[in-house]
Amino acid sequence: MEKTDSTPIWVFLAFSSIQTRVGALRLIWASIIFTSYCFPWPLFISTQDLFINKILIEDWSWFAMMVPVVCWYWLSLKWMDKHDAWASVEFEST
């Protein structure tokens, strides 16, 4: 993505290596999936399965970081859609 004069820096930083809207949506969905994994499930689900307890995160730090990141990506996508910035990116790449 090329930065134009009208593109805010926070949008450019979110999608600097993303060229299409589909790529941005894939990034957002991957972030949502990772955010749901980062939720501290062992604090709410009691299980004796040692494997489950080892692969799940037990604190709020990653979840607390990922929620604002997902919001940032989503707001950046909305800004790109509102200002029709995807059309200019697609024309530049062809």
Secondary structure, DSSP 8 states (H G I E B T S, - for coil): ----TTS-HHHHHHSTT--SHHHHHHHHHHHHHHHHHHS-GGGTS----HHHHHHS--SSHHHHHHHHHHHHHHHHHHHHHHTTHHHHHHHHH-
